[in-house]
Amino acid sequence: MSWLYIALLALAVAVFAGAEWPRLEQRLGGDARRRRQRAKRKATLRVVETDADDFAASVERDLANLPTIEETDRR
């Protein structure tokens, strides 16, 4: 192979890399890592089904257990 063919091949590779750079950046860039990590975290999430009555009862129970102060204690 002559040096001309090697130079043309290098030029073709450079043109191809320049044309595909945005797509390569999406897959290999820093944002891609964050997207993959977020997708992995989201894949492990699950919906917990609860009964609305149980939830309301637990809220009422928690509110009843909160400490309160008397009006005379505020001064």
C-alpha positions in Angstrom: 0.0 0.0 0.0 1.2 3.4 -0.8 1.1 6.4 1.5 -1.7 7.9 -0.5 -4.0 5.0 0.3 -3.1 5.2 3.9 -3.8 8.9 4.0 -7.2 8.4 2.2 -8.1 5.7 4.6 -7.2 7.9 7.6 -9.2 10.7 6.1 -12.2 8.4 5.6 -12.0 7.3 9.2 -11.8 10.9 10.4 -14.8 11.9 8.3 -16.8 8.9 9.5 -15.9 9.7 13.2 -16.8 13.4 12.7 -20.2 12.5 11.2 -21.0 9.9 13.9 -19.7 12.0 16.8 -23.1 13.2 18.1 -24.4 9.7 18.3 -21.2 8.4 19.9 -21.3 11.2 22.4 -24.9 10.2 23.4 -23.8 6.6 24.0 -20.4 7.2 25.6 -20.5 10.6 27.1 -21.0 11.7 30.7 -24.7 12.2 30.3 -25.0 8.7 29.0 -23.6 7.4 32.3 -26.0 9.4 34.3 -28.9 8.2 32.2 -27.9 4.6 32.6 -27.5 4.9 36.3 -30.9 6.6 36.6 -32.5 3.9 34.4 -30.9 1.2 36.7 -32.3 2.9 39.8 -35.7 3.3 38.3 -35.8 -0.4 37.3 -35.5 -1.4 40.9 -38.4 0.8 42.1 -41.8 -0.8 42.7 -45.3 0.4 43.6 -46.5 -0.5 47.0 -50.2 -1.0 47.2 -51.8 0.0 50.5 -55.3 0.2 51.7 -56.5 3.9 52.1 -58.2 3.1 55.4 -55.0 1.7 56.9 -53.2 4.8 55.8 -55.8 7.2 57.2 -55.8 5.2 60.5 -52.0 5.4 60.7 -52.0 9.1 60.1 -54.6 9.7 62.8 -52.6 7.5 65.2 -49.4 9.5 64.4 -51.2 12.8 64.9 -52.6 11.6 68.2 -49.1 10.7 69.4 -47.6 14.1 68.6 -46.6 16.2 71.7 -48.8 19.2 72.3 -48.4 22.3 74.4 -51.0 24.1 76.4 -51.8 27.8 75.8 -50.3 28.8 79.1 -47.0 27.1 78.2 -46.6 29.3 75.1 -45.8 32.5 77.1 
